[in-house]
Amino acid sequence: MKKVGLIGTGAIGKGVLKNLIKNNCDVLAYDISEKAKENIRNLGGFVANHPKEVIQFSEIVFLSLPSPQIIKDLFLGTEGIAKEMKSHTTILDLSTIDPATAREMNDLCHQYNSHYFDCPVSGGPAGADEGTLTIMVGGDKDQFDNIVEYLGYIGSNIEYIGESGLAQVLKLCHNMIGAANIVALGEAFATGVKHGLSVKVMANVIGKSLAGSRPLEYFGPNIVNNTYDNVKFMLNHMHKDLGLYVNMTRQVGIPSFIGTNTYNLYNAAKTHNKGSLDHTAVCQIIEDLASVKLVENNHLKNEVEGVMVGSKKRTNEVKKIGLIGVGAIGEGVLKNLIKNNCEVLAYDISEKGKAKIRNLGGLVANHPKEVVQFSEIVFLSLPSPQIIKDLFLGTEGIAKEMKSHTTILDLSTIDPATAREMNDLCKQYNSHYFDCPVSGGPAGADEGTLTIMVGGDSEQFVNIIEDLGYIGTNIEYIGESGIAQALKLCHNMVGAASIVALGEAFATGVKHGLDVKVMADVIGKSVSNSKVLQYFGPNIINNTYDNVKFMLNHAHKDLGLYVNMTQDVGVPSFIGASTYNLFHIAKIHNKGSLDQTAVCQVIEDFSSVKLVENSIPNK
């Protein structure tokens, strides 16, 4: 049996101990608390009376401790372990600390002809218990092969990052991204609940859409169920990590818009005695500031809950459908309507759009009025609230052309007030209006796999499911008119904030010597992973902002509508407003026609860094 030492058997260390023993190791472990010592015995380990005994017992010693100062005291305090290290002792430090302390401990171990690796982990107590941690490793590359076996006992994804300290840089960036996502979700949830949404519905739909993330999946249930005492990662620990992250940005001159706002909210949570709760308890601060309880609408039942669309219904009968707007989303909508045996009369203001209609097999309308005269089912896919209003109420508006029982399915992203106004207008003509904003981007529209959020008359909803099923695979009735737009704007803010958090973290990492592709790869395998990173991330790491998946102008418009929505209901917007401001700067610097990830170019300019330059390989 291999002899292995372990110092620290807390939330992570307990799982580490379990898996070392499971992998046929004799483990001598030390922890300061009596409860932890009892855990060591119960799991089959040997209890050390002092950390020095652990160092004397084995040449391989894991550390899992809560702060840089405790690490320093362990090595260099009056009863420190440094002088007890034998030649070729190897320290595998799983703690999350600052890069400077990691390098200091590495240099100290070298003095004793020993090895130190900073090995921060992602996966939380559950990953530690299951032995599936992601482990980021910094240290001597020549010695890395000698420790892989031991790390493999506790982790399933082991990544060598680079020289000593670099793994800590990546871990702190990773944790900021995850925490920022939680704060963005908290703000969005508060805004949605104040507009009448259920946080459970919001979490469910966002989780199925492009703003879905691993933090929402793993930590989100604590928010939507108000179970902050279910500690998956303690707020005190996240507060410490965010403080280290913010210090790290200052050291290399990165303006920290998202990271600092996130830290400030966690600091408020800590000073309000929430440190021992799960880190999602930061949302209680947002609740207090916004005068709302996130769970107050959880009793609301979706009137048509459970209506889903599986395989698309095809019919031999040719259905007449109208479409106004053949842009990034509208083009895919047109393609799938035709694919599903619909005869489509479509209108677009541009000659390019008209050419698309012809090429895809649609009929070209000369005026929107013709579309409304052609069909009782009309899809809209247009870029702004004002364009929607002009379409209905302008001098050549369509309102008076609507036949009784015309149904408007508006896929545009607009504000809730405009959606309600158009709904009321359509009622005057004995017609129906549904706000049906979508998630999935041009790719989802092209594939017919959009997530569609629907607001409008619940009794009429069943009559439009088949039509929406031609273009989407996940159709969610959200509630009365305008509610779907509220959810979509919250969703888009969460997604945009994720991009800004990624950009800031990437800039910080690159300035510390990391490669942005390595960062994206490791984060993508860890608890801070998100659909935003997977779908939009390649544009950032490859500097391909002209590959437009969602135009920055559209994101800027949506963020402006979101911020207005927070102001309407009195929700202080820390993350949303900061995100909007960065997108606004990007827009006025002529980046509006690029992909929304081009906001990262603003972060690059502020930080005097290029994300795809001045980096080092990890291999």
N, C-alpha and C positions, 0 to 999 in steps of 0.2 A: 504493500500500500504506500502511496505517496504521502509524505508529510507536508502539510500546508498550514500556514498561519493565517489568521484573520483577526483584524482589529476593527471593531464596530459592527454590531449585529442589529442595527435598526431596521427601518422599512425595507431597504435594499439588502443590507447585510444578512438579514435572516434568510432570505431566499438564496443568497450566495452560499451560505453555510449548508443549507438543505441540499443544494445541487452538488457541492463539493463532496459531501458525504455519499450522495447517491452515485457519484462517479468514483467510488472506492478510494477516497482520500481520508487519511487520519487528520483531523483538524483540531488544532489548539487555538481557541478563540478568546478574545478579551473584549469585554464591554464594561462601561462604568456602572451601569444600573444592575440592580439585583434581579429585576424582572428579566432582563436580557440574559443574565447568567443562567437563569432557570430555563430559558428558551434553548440555550446552547446545550444544556444537559438533555433536555427533552428530545432534541433533534439528533442526539448521538455524538455530539462534539465533546471535547475536553475543555474545561474552563481554566484559563490562565488568571493568575492573581495580579499580573502586571504586564504591560506591553513588552517589557524586556524579555519576559519568558517566551513570548511568541517569536521574537527575533532569534532567540537562542535555539528554538525548536526546529525551525525550518529555513531553508534558503529561498522559499517562495512565500511571500506574505502579501495578502490582499488587505487594502484599507478601504473602509466605507464610513467616512466621517463628515460632519455637517458644515465645516467652514475652513477657510485658509488658516485662520489663527490657531485652530485646534490641530491642524496638520503641523504647523510650525512648532507648536508646543510639544507635540508628540515626538518630533525629531530633536528639538534643541532646548526643551525645557530642562529644569534641574534634574528631572528623572527621565530625560529623553533617551530615545532608542538609538541615536546615531552611533554612539561609541560601542554599542552592542552588535552592530552589524558585522557579520563575518565576510570575508572576501567572497565575492560573487553572490551575495544576497540580492534577490530581485524583488523590488517593491512594485506591486500592481495597484495603483491608487485609483479606485473607482469613484472617489469623491468629485464633486463639481466645485472647482476653485478657480482662482484667477491664473492667467498664464505666467505671470511673474513668479508666483509662489511655486508653481510647477517647475519652472526652470531653476529656481533656487534649490528645491529639493533634489532635482536631477544633478546639479553641480555638487551638492553635498554628498550624495551617494557615490559620485565619481571619486571623491576624496578617499573613500573607503573601498575603492575598487569594486563597487557594487553598482547595481542598475536600478533606475527609477523610470517607470512608465506612467504618464498620466493617462488614465483609461476611463474617462467619464462615460456614463451609460444612459441609454434611453430605453423606456419600456416600463418604468415604474415598478412598484412592488409586485404587480401581477407578472410582469416579464421576468423579474428576479425569481419569483416563486416557480415559474414554468421553465426557467433556464433558457429563455428566448430573448435576452437583452440584445440590443444593438450596442456595441462597444467601440468607441472611438479611441484610437491609440496614438499617443505622441511619445517619442523617445528614439533611442538608438536603433536605426533600421537594421543594422547588422545583427542585433540581438532579438529582433522581433520574432523570428521563426522559433526561438526557444520558448516563447511564452504563449504561442497560439494554442497549444494543447490545453493549457490551464484555463485560458479565457474561454475556450470551447466548452468547458464544463458548465459555464454559467450563461453563455450567449450563443445565439445562432447566426449573428451577423457581426463579424469582427473586421473593422476597417482601420488600416494603418493610414494616418492622416499626415504625419510629417514629424519634424523635430520636436523636442520637448516644448510643451506649452500650446502647440497648435491644436491639439485635440480639445483643450479647454476653450480656446477661442471659438471653435466650431460648436461646442456644447452650449456655451453661453448665448451664441447667436440663435441656435436651435430653440433654447428655452424662451428667449424673447419672442420669437415668432409664435410659439404656442401660447404664451401669455397674452400677446397682442390679439390673437384670435379670440381668446376668451373674453377680453375686454370689449372687442368689437361686437361679439355676439351679445354680451350683456347690454350694451348700448342699443343695439338693434332690437333686442327683445323688449327693452323698456319702451322704446318708441312704438313698436308694434302693439304691445299690450295697451298702451294709452290710446291707440287708434282703434281698439276693439278686438285685436287678434288674440288668439290663445297661443301661449308660448310653446305648447306641445305641437300645435299645428305648424308653427314657424320652424321649430327644430326639425320636424319630420320632413317638411318640404325643402328646407335649405340643405338638409342632409342628402337628399336625392338629386340636388342640383349642383351647379358648378361651384358654388361657394361652400360645398360640403367639405369636411375636414376630419382628420383623425382626432383633434382636440374636441370637436363637437360630438363625435361618436363615443369617445372614451370618457370625457369629463362632462359632456353636456347633460346626461341624466341627472347629475347633482343640481344643475341649474333649474331644469324644468320640473323637478320634483321637490325642490327646496330641501335637499338632503346634504347640506354642506358639512355635516358631521361624518359623512362617509368619506374618509380621507384617502384619496388616491395619490395626492402629492400635496404635502403640507404648505400652507400659504407662507409660513415663515421661511421655508426653503426657497420658494419661488421669489420672495422679496429679496432674499440674499443674492440669488442668482441675477436678478434684474439690476440690483445695485452694482454688482461686478460688471455686468454688461455695459451699463451707462458709463462707468469709469473707463471701460475699455474703448468706448467710442470717443471719449474726450482725449485719451492718450494719442489717438491718431487723427484727430480733427474731423470726426464725422458729426454733422449736425443731426441730433437724434430726435426726430419729430415723434415717431410712433413709440420708440423705446422709452423715452423720458416720460411721455404721457402715461404709458402703461405702468412704469415704475411708480409714478406719483400716486396713481390709484391704489396700487398694492401697498404703498407706504401708508396711505390713509387707512386701508383695511387693517394693517398691522397695528397702527396706533389706536385703532378702535377695537383692539383685543380679539381680532379674528385670526391671529397667527397660527393657532392650533387646529383650525378648521382646514378643509380642503381649499386649494388655492382658488377654486371657482367662487369662494365666498367674497372675492373682490366685487362680485355682482351685487352684493348687499349694499355696498357703498353707492353704486350706481342707482339702486332702488331708492336709497335715502335721498340722494341728490335730486332724483326725478319725481319724488313723492309717488311712488308706484310699487306695487308688489307684483313680481313677475308671474306668480302663480294665481293671481286673482281671477283670471279668465279660464283657468283650467277646467272649471265645471261646465263650460260651454261645450255643447256637443255639436259636431258638424251635422247639419241637417240632412246631408246626403252622404254621410260618412261611409267609406268602404267602396265607393264607386270607382272602379279602376278599368283601364283598357288593356286588354291582352293583345291577342292577334287582331289585326285590323280587319274590319268587316268589308268584304268586297261584294259587289252586287253587279248583276248583268245589266241593270238599268243605268243609263247614263244620267248622272245628276248634274244639274246646272249650278255652278258656283261662281261667285264674283270675288275678285281680288283687287285691292287698291294698294299699291306699293310693292315693287319688285326689287328691293335692295338686298342686303346681305342675308336677311331672314326670309324675305318674301320670295326670293328665287327658289330656295329649297321648298318652301310651302307650295309654290306653283308646281314644281317638279312632282311632289308627292300627291297633290290633288289629281293631276293628270294620270299618274301611275295607278291611282285608285279609281280609274274609270269615270273621272269627272270631266265635264266640258267647262272650261274656265275662260271667262271673259275678264281680262286683267287690264289695269291702267297703271302706267308709271309716267311721271312727268318728263323723264329723260329719254333721249333717243336710244341710249345704251340699254335702258330698262325695257323699252319696246322691242328691241332686237332680241333680248333674252326671252321675252314672251313668245315671239315667233319661233325661235330656235327650240324652245322646249315643247312646242305644240299647242300653245294657248292661242286665244283670240285676242286681238289688240283693240282696246276701247279708245276712242278719241277724247272721251271726257268721263270723269267719275260718275256723272249722272247715268250714262249708258250702263254702267256696271250695276247700279241699283235697280234699273229698269229690267235688267237681264235675269236677275236671280233674287230669290228671297233669302239666300244665305250669302253674306258678303264678309270676307276676311279683310281686315285692315292691317298693314304693317308699315307704320309711318314714324318719323324720327322725333316728333315733339308735340307737346300739348297744343301749342298754337296752331300747328298744321292740322291737327285733328279738329280744332274749333273752326278753322277756316273751311275745312272740307265740308262740315255740316252747315255752317251758318254764314259763310262768305256769300258774296254777291252771286256766285255760281254754285252755291252749296247744294248738297244732296238731300237735305232734310225733307224738302217738299216733294221729292221724287220717290220717297219711300212708300211702298205699298203697305197696306195693312198686313201685319205679321212678318214683315221683313225682320231678319235677325242679323245683327252686326256682331261679328266676333273680332274684337280689337286686340291684336297681338302686340300692339305698341306698348312701350313703357312710358307712362305719363304719371301725373300726380292724381291722388285719389279724388280731389275736388273736380277736376275736369272729367274724370270717369263718371262721377255721380251726375254732373251736369248733362253729359251725353245720354246717360241712362234716362234721366227725367225728360229730355227732349224726345227720345225715341218713344217713350210712353205716350207722349202727346199724339203720336201718329199710330198708336196701337201696334207698335213694333217693340222689339226687344234688343237690348244692348248688353253685351257681356264684355267686361274688361278681362282679357286673357293673356297677360304678359307671360313670356316664355323664358326658359333657361335651357342652355345647351349650345348656344351660339350657331353660327353658320353651318358648322359640321353636323350638329344635331338636327338643324332644319333640313339639310341635304339628305340625311339618313332617315328622316322621319321619326326621330327618337326624342323629340323635345319634351321637357317637363313643362306643363301648362297649368298655371294658377288661374282659377276662374272665380270672378266675382259677378254677382247678378242674381236674378230671380231663381231661387232654389227649385221652384216647381217647374220651370222651363229648362232647367239644366239637363235633364234626361234627354231632351230633344236635340241637344247639340253634341252629345258624346260621340256619336258616330262620325260627325264632321271633324271634330277635333282629333279623333282617333286616326284620321288619315295622315296627320302630321306629327303626332306625339304618342309616346308610349306610357307616359305617366301623367294622368289628368287629375288634378286635385281641385275639388270645389272648396273654396276658402270661406265664402260668406257673401254678404250683401255687396252691392255695387261699391267699388272703390277699395274694398279690403284687399283684393288680390294685388292692386297696385302698391298698397302700403307694404305688403310682404315683399313684392319684387324689389322695391327701392331699398328695403332693409337688406335683402339678399345681395344686391349689387354693391352696397356699401361694404358689407363683410368681405366680399370678393376683392374689391379695390383696396381695402385696408390690408388684406393679405399680400397683395402685390407690393404695396409700399413697405410693409414689414420685411418682406423678402429682399427688396432693393436695399433697404438700410442695413440689414444683416449682411448681405453679400458685400456691400461696400466696406463695412467694418472688417469682415473676414479677409477680404483681398488686401486691405491696408495692413493687416497683421501678417500677411504672407500666405494666405490660403488660396487655393484655386477654386473659382466659383463653380466649376463643374463637379468638383469633389464635394463641395458644400451641398449642392442641389441633390447629388446622388445619395449622400448620407441622410440628409433631412427627409428625403423621399422614402427612406426605409425606417423612419423613426416616428415618434409620437406626434411630431409637429407636421407630418405630411398632410397635404391637401390636394384637392382636385385642381385648385388654382395653380399650384406648383406643377402638377403633371400636365395640365393643358396649356397654360400660358408660360410656364417657366422656360421652355426651350427658347422662346424669343429673347429672354433676358440673358441666358447663359451663352447664346450664340450670336447676340447682337443683331438679331433679325427683326427689328421693330417694324419693318415694312411688310412683314407677314401678318396681315391684319386679321385677327380672330375676333376682336371686338374693338371698334374704332374709339380712340381716346376722346374724340368729340362727344360720342354718345355716352361714355362713362362719365365725362365731366358734366353733361346735362343731367344725368341720373343722380349724381352726387349732389348737385345743386338742389334738385327736387327733394332729395333725402334730408339735407340740412334744413330746408324750409319746413319739412314735415316735423323735424325735431322741435323747431321753434314754435310750431303751431300748438304742440302739446306740452311744451316746457321741459324737454329732456336736454340736459347739458350734453353737448356733443364734443367730447374730447377727441375721440378717434376719427369719427366721421368728418368733423370740421377740418382737422389736420390733413386728412386724406384729400378732401376737396381742395384745400389750398394748394397742395402740391400738384394736383391735376390741373388746377387753374393756371399755375405758373407754366406747366407744360403746354397748355393750350395757347397762352399768349406768346409763347416762344415757338409757335408754329409747328407743334407736334400733333395737332388735332387729327390729321388724316392718317397718322400712324396707329399701330396697335396700342391699346391702353397701357401695356407694359412699358411704353416709351416714357412714362412718368419716371422710370428709373434713370433716365438720362439727366433729369433735373437733380436727382440725388447724386449722380456722378459729378455733375458740375459743382454742386455745393461742397462735395467732399474732395474735389481734385483727384479723382481716381477713375480709371476705366475698368469696368468689371471683367472684361475679357483680356486685360493686359496685366503686366507686373505680377503675375502669379506663378506659382511653382507646381510642378507635377507631383502627384502622390506616389508614383511608382518609380 
